[in-house]
Amino acid sequence: MKPASFKYIAASSLDQALSLKAEYGDEARFLAGGQSLIPAMNFRLARPDVLIDLNRLPELAGIDQSKGQTIRVGAMTRYRALERDQAFLKSCPLFADALPHIAHPQIRNRGTIGGNLSHADPASELPAIATAMQARMTIRSSKSEREIDASEFFAGLLTTSLEAEEMLTEIAFPAPRPRSGSCFMEVARRRGDFALAGVAAIVTLDDQGKCAGVRLALCGVGDTPVDASDSAASLIGQACSEAAIEVVAASVQSAIDPPGNVHASADYQRHIAGVLTRRALAAAHERVAHA
C-alpha cells in the first residue's frame, strides 16, 4: 500500500519545526528516521496531513558527556551512532546489550532514539532501558520547555504524554553509580523481531558485596514499559544469591499482566519474564562482582 496524500515540509531550524507543529497540531507528524512512521503510513494506520522533516537539524543529534554525571543524547541521534560511540556504551552499558536486538543494521542506520521513544511501542527495547535508567526527557514546544521522568513519558499503548504541539528533543541518562552492573536480555521469535518479553536490570553493590540498589524494567509484557523495581526491592541489603533472585522473579511474574498475542500466550510471556528476570539480575550481579 501507499500512504494517503500529505504535505511535506523540511524544517530548516528547530524553531521552525516547533512553529509548524504549533500551527498544524495533531494533523502534523515529525519525520525522524521514519522506521516506524512510514510503514504505519503505508498501511494507512497513520494519516498525517503534514510531515515535518527533522533531518536537516543537526542540533537535535549528538551525545554529550561533558556535564558530569549525566549523559545527554539528542533525539535525532541514530542507533548506529550510539553503537559506534564506545565512550557512550561504557557509560550506558545497557545499550551495548540492547542495540543489537533492534531490528537489523539497515534500520539502525536510519532509526533514531527520539523517534523510538516517541513511538512508545511497549515491545521496544529503549523505553524499558529509559525506564530502568530513570532517564529524563526534555520536551519542547514553540512556547515552553519542560523535563519529565521516563516513567511519566509513556502513557499507554503507542501513546506518550507529549501534547499536540510538543517534541521530544533530548534524553538525559544518569551515569551508573559506582559498583554497578547491568544487563539487558530478551526473547523474540527471530533476531530483530519484536520482543515477546525483555528485561533491563541494574544492580549496585555495597562494600560488603550486598545489594545496595536495584532497577528492573520489562518490555513486551504491558501497554507501557513495566517498572518492576518495587518487585526487585527485596534484594536490597542481601547477597544476590540464586534464592534471593528467585524471589524477585516470582514477584515479577505475579505483578505483571501480559496481554498475550498471536506469537505468545500471556502465560508464556509471564514465564519468559520470570526466566529473563533471573538471568538478567544474575548477569548484572556477575558483571559488577567480578569487575
ABEGO torsion letter per residue (X at the ends): XBBBBBBBBBBABAAAAAAAAAAAEAABBBBBAGAAAAAAAAAGABBBABBBBAAABAAABEBBAABEABBBBBAABBAAAAAABAAAAAABAAAAAAAAABEBAAAAAABBAAAAAAAGBAABAAAAAAAAAGBBBBBBBAABBBBBBAAAABAEBGBBABBAABBBABBBBBBBBBGBBBBBBBBBABBGBBBABBBBBBBBBBAAGBBABBBBBBBGABABBBBAAAAAAAABGBBBBAAAAAAAAAAAAAABBBAEBAABBAAAAAAAAAAAAAAAAAAAAAAAAAX
